[in-house]
Amino acid sequence: MVSESTLTLDILPLSADTARLVRVYGTAPCVVLPGTLPAPEGGSLALTELGDYCFSEKPRSLPAADKTCRYTVEPDGTVQLTRAFGQAVGGTCRRYDFDFDAPASDADTLHPVCGNFVEEIILPDSLQVIGSCAFYNCRRLRRLSVGAGDLTVGSDVFLNCFALADLLVRAAPEEK
Protein backbone atom coordinates (compact mmCIF):
# COMPACT_ATOMS: atom_id res chain seq x y z
CA MET A 1 0.00 0.00 0.00
CA VAL A 2 1.38 3.38 -1.01
CA SER A 3 1.49 5.82 1.89
CA GLU A 4 0.75 9.51 1.64
CA SER A 5 3.80 11.72 2.03
CA THR A 6 5.34 14.76 0.47
CA LEU A 7 7.95 14.00 -2.18
CA THR A 8 10.74 16.09 -3.62
CA LEU A 9 11.86 15.24 -7.14
CA ASP A 10 15.05 16.28 -8.89
CA ILE A 11 14.29 16.49 -12.60
CA LEU A 12 16.45 17.06 -15.68
CA PRO A 13 14.35 18.81 -18.35
CA LEU A 14 14.94 17.35 -21.82
CA SER A 15 13.92 18.50 -25.28
CA ALA A 16 10.37 18.29 -26.63
CA ASP A 17 8.72 19.05 -23.25
CA THR A 18 9.94 15.84 -21.64
CA ALA A 19 11.91 15.20 -18.46
CA ARG A 20 14.16 12.65 -16.76
CA LEU A 21 13.81 11.81 -13.07
CA VAL A 22 17.22 12.03 -11.42
CA ARG A 23 16.45 11.53 -7.70
CA VAL A 24 13.52 11.22 -5.28
CA TYR A 25 13.38 12.33 -1.63
CA GLY A 26 10.53 11.64 0.77
CA THR A 27 9.40 10.48 4.17
CA ALA A 28 7.86 7.15 3.14
CA PRO A 29 9.28 4.12 1.30
CA CYS A 30 6.33 3.94 -1.10
CA VAL A 31 5.91 6.57 -3.83
CA VAL A 32 3.61 7.55 -6.67
CA LEU A 33 5.37 9.52 -9.38
CA PRO A 34 3.45 12.18 -11.34
CA GLY A 35 3.23 12.00 -15.13
CA THR A 36 3.39 15.73 -15.75
CA LEU A 37 5.26 18.60 -14.13
CA PRO A 38 5.00 22.37 -14.60
CA ALA A 39 7.80 23.51 -16.91
CA PRO A 40 10.06 26.31 -15.63
CA GLU A 41 9.26 28.46 -18.68
CA GLY A 42 5.52 27.71 -18.59
CA GLY A 43 3.55 24.82 -19.99
CA SER A 44 4.31 21.32 -18.80
CA LEU A 45 6.88 18.55 -18.95
CA ALA A 46 6.00 14.87 -19.33
CA LEU A 47 8.01 12.57 -17.08
CA THR A 48 9.30 10.14 -19.73
CA GLU A 49 12.54 8.77 -18.27
CA LEU A 50 14.06 7.35 -15.11
CA GLY A 51 17.75 8.21 -15.08
CA ASP A 52 20.52 5.65 -14.69
CA TYR A 53 20.90 4.66 -11.00
CA CYS A 54 17.85 6.83 -10.15
CA PHE A 55 16.78 4.74 -7.13
CA SER A 56 20.23 3.32 -6.35
CA GLU A 57 21.84 4.17 -3.00
CA LYS A 58 24.93 5.42 -4.79
CA PRO A 59 23.88 7.37 -7.87
CA ARG A 60 26.46 7.96 -10.57
CA SER A 61 26.99 11.00 -12.79
CA LEU A 62 24.25 13.20 -11.35
CA PRO A 63 23.71 16.38 -13.36
CA ALA A 64 24.79 19.68 -11.79
CA ALA A 65 22.20 21.66 -9.80
CA ASP A 66 22.17 24.40 -12.45
CA LYS A 67 20.91 21.84 -14.99
CA THR A 68 18.05 20.41 -12.89
CA CYS A 69 14.73 21.51 -11.46
CA ARG A 70 13.33 20.53 -8.08
CA TYR A 71 9.64 19.83 -7.54
CA THR A 72 7.50 19.16 -4.48
CA VAL A 73 4.66 16.65 -4.83
CA GLU A 74 2.01 16.90 -2.13
CA PRO A 75 -0.02 13.87 -0.94
CA ASP A 76 -3.00 15.06 -3.03
CA GLY A 77 -0.83 14.93 -6.19
CA THR A 78 -0.29 18.69 -6.50
CA VAL A 79 3.10 19.37 -8.11
CA GLN A 80 4.98 22.63 -7.50
CA LEU A 81 8.27 23.85 -8.95
CA THR A 82 10.52 25.00 -6.08
CA ARG A 83 13.92 25.41 -7.77
CA ALA A 84 14.78 25.94 -11.43
CA PHE A 85 18.35 25.53 -12.66
CA GLY A 86 19.92 26.31 -9.29
CA GLN A 87 17.65 29.26 -8.44
CA ALA A 88 14.90 29.14 -5.78
CA VAL A 89 11.42 29.69 -7.17
CA GLY A 90 9.44 29.83 -3.93
CA GLY A 91 8.45 27.79 -0.92
CA THR A 92 10.73 26.62 1.85
CA CYS A 93 13.90 24.60 1.73
CA ARG A 94 13.90 21.27 3.52
CA ARG A 95 16.73 19.59 5.35
CA TYR A 96 17.97 16.35 3.80
CA ASP A 97 19.08 13.29 5.74
CA PHE A 98 21.51 11.22 3.69
CA ASP A 99 21.85 8.30 6.11
CA PHE A 100 20.66 5.76 3.54
CA ASP A 101 19.91 3.00 6.03
CA ALA A 102 17.85 4.97 8.55
CA PRO A 103 14.28 6.17 8.08
CA ALA A 104 13.51 9.86 8.35
CA SER A 105 13.44 11.05 11.95
CA ASP A 106 10.57 13.52 11.61
CA ALA A 107 8.02 14.74 9.09
CA ASP A 108 10.18 17.65 7.93
CA THR A 109 13.21 15.48 7.17
CA LEU A 110 13.41 14.10 3.65
CA HIS A 111 15.25 10.87 2.98
CA PRO A 112 16.52 9.70 -0.41
CA VAL A 113 13.94 7.20 -1.62
CA CYS A 114 16.44 4.60 -2.78
CA GLY A 115 18.32 1.43 -1.92
CA ASN A 116 17.10 -0.34 1.20
CA PHE A 117 14.58 2.41 1.96
CA VAL A 118 12.31 2.07 -1.11
CA GLU A 119 9.58 -0.61 -1.05
CA GLU A 120 7.00 0.31 -3.69
CA ILE A 121 6.93 2.60 -6.72
CA ILE A 122 4.07 3.50 -9.04
CA LEU A 123 5.48 4.83 -12.30
CA PRO A 124 3.43 7.18 -14.49
CA ASP A 125 1.85 6.10 -17.78
CA SER A 126 3.99 8.74 -19.54
CA LEU A 127 7.20 6.81 -18.74
CA GLN A 128 9.04 5.54 -21.85
CA VAL A 129 12.58 4.79 -20.61
CA ILE A 130 13.97 3.12 -17.50
CA GLY A 131 17.70 3.81 -17.36
CA SER A 132 20.37 1.24 -16.63
CA CYS A 133 20.65 0.16 -13.00
CA ALA A 134 17.65 2.37 -12.11
CA PHE A 135 16.74 0.09 -9.17
CA TYR A 136 20.24 -1.27 -8.48
CA ASN A 137 20.53 -2.65 -4.91
CA CYS A 138 16.92 -1.80 -4.00
CA ARG A 139 16.82 -4.91 -1.83
CA ARG A 140 13.46 -4.08 -0.18
CA LEU A 141 11.62 -3.09 -3.38
CA ARG A 142 8.56 -5.37 -3.32
CA ARG A 143 6.25 -3.92 -5.95
CA LEU A 144 6.63 -1.89 -9.13
CA SER A 145 3.70 -0.67 -11.18
CA VAL A 146 4.06 0.54 -14.79
CA GLY A 147 1.72 1.71 -17.55
CA ALA A 148 0.96 -0.27 -20.70
CA GLY A 149 2.85 1.99 -23.13
CA ASP A 150 6.06 1.09 -24.96
CA LEU A 151 8.91 0.98 -22.48
CA THR A 152 12.64 0.83 -23.19
CA VAL A 153 14.52 -0.77 -20.31
CA GLY A 154 18.27 -0.41 -19.77
CA SER A 155 20.65 -3.08 -18.51
CA ASP A 156 20.77 -4.47 -14.97
CA VAL A 157 17.64 -2.53 -13.98
CA PHE A 158 16.67 -4.96 -11.20
CA LEU A 159 20.14 -6.13 -10.15
CA ASN A 160 20.01 -7.23 -6.47
CA CYS A 161 16.26 -6.52 -6.12
CA PHE A 162 15.76 -9.72 -4.14
CA ALA A 163 12.35 -8.81 -2.64
CA LEU A 164 10.69 -7.81 -5.93
CA ALA A 165 7.59 -9.98 -6.00
CA ASP A 166 5.07 -7.96 -8.04
CA LEU A 167 5.55 -6.23 -11.37
CA LEU A 168 2.15 -4.78 -12.18
CA VAL A 169 1.29 -3.56 -15.67
CA ARG A 170 -1.72 -1.24 -15.76
CA ALA A 171 -3.51 -2.12 -19.01
CA ALA A 172 -6.92 -2.96 -20.36
CA PRO A 173 -7.36 -6.64 -21.30
CA GLU A 174 -7.29 -5.83 -25.04
CA GLU A 175 -4.05 -3.79 -24.86
CA LYS A 176 -0.67 -5.19 -25.89
SVG drawing of the C-alpha trace seen along z (x, -y; Angstrom):
<svg xmlns="http://www.w3.org/2000/svg" viewBox="-10 -32 39 44">
<polyline fill="none" stroke="black" stroke-width="0.4" points="0.0,0.0 1.4,-3.4 1.5,-5.8 0.7,-9.5 3.8,-11.7 5.3,-14.8 8.0,-14.0 10.7,-16.1 11.9,-15.2 15.1,-16.3 14.3,-16.5 16.4,-17.1 14.4,-18.8 14.9,-17.4 13.9,-18.5 10.4,-18.3 8.7,-19.0 9.9,-15.8 11.9,-15.2 14.2,-12.7 13.8,-11.8 17.2,-12.0 16.5,-11.5 13.5,-11.2 13.4,-12.3 10.5,-11.6 9.4,-10.5 7.9,-7.2 9.3,-4.1 6.3,-3.9 5.9,-6.6 3.6,-7.5 5.4,-9.5 3.5,-12.2 3.2,-12.0 3.4,-15.7 5.3,-18.6 5.0,-22.4 7.8,-23.5 10.1,-26.3 9.3,-28.5 5.5,-27.7 3.6,-24.8 4.3,-21.3 6.9,-18.5 6.0,-14.9 8.0,-12.6 9.3,-10.1 12.5,-8.8 14.1,-7.3 17.8,-8.2 20.5,-5.6 20.9,-4.7 17.9,-6.8 16.8,-4.7 20.2,-3.3 21.8,-4.2 24.9,-5.4 23.9,-7.4 26.5,-8.0 27.0,-11.0 24.3,-13.2 23.7,-16.4 24.8,-19.7 22.2,-21.7 22.2,-24.4 20.9,-21.8 18.1,-20.4 14.7,-21.5 13.3,-20.5 9.6,-19.8 7.5,-19.2 4.7,-16.6 2.0,-16.9 0.0,-13.9 -3.0,-15.1 -0.8,-14.9 -0.3,-18.7 3.1,-19.4 5.0,-22.6 8.3,-23.8 10.5,-25.0 13.9,-25.4 14.8,-25.9 18.3,-25.5 19.9,-26.3 17.6,-29.3 14.9,-29.1 11.4,-29.7 9.4,-29.8 8.4,-27.8 10.7,-26.6 13.9,-24.6 13.9,-21.3 16.7,-19.6 18.0,-16.4 19.1,-13.3 21.5,-11.2 21.8,-8.3 20.7,-5.8 19.9,-3.0 17.8,-5.0 14.3,-6.2 13.5,-9.9 13.4,-11.0 10.6,-13.5 8.0,-14.7 10.2,-17.7 13.2,-15.5 13.4,-14.1 15.2,-10.9 16.5,-9.7 13.9,-7.2 16.4,-4.6 18.3,-1.4 17.1,0.3 14.6,-2.4 12.3,-2.1 9.6,0.6 7.0,-0.3 6.9,-2.6 4.1,-3.5 5.5,-4.8 3.4,-7.2 1.9,-6.1 4.0,-8.7 7.2,-6.8 9.0,-5.5 12.6,-4.8 14.0,-3.1 17.7,-3.8 20.4,-1.2 20.6,-0.2 17.7,-2.4 16.7,-0.1 20.2,1.3 20.5,2.7 16.9,1.8 16.8,4.9 13.5,4.1 11.6,3.1 8.6,5.4 6.3,3.9 6.6,1.9 3.7,0.7 4.1,-0.5 1.7,-1.7 1.0,0.3 2.9,-2.0 6.1,-1.1 8.9,-1.0 12.6,-0.8 14.5,0.8 18.3,0.4 20.6,3.1 20.8,4.5 17.6,2.5 16.7,5.0 20.1,6.1 20.0,7.2 16.3,6.5 15.8,9.7 12.4,8.8 10.7,7.8 7.6,10.0 5.1,8.0 5.5,6.2 2.1,4.8 1.3,3.6 -1.7,1.2 -3.5,2.1 -6.9,3.0 -7.4,6.6 -7.3,5.8 -4.0,3.8 -0.7,5.2"/>
</svg>
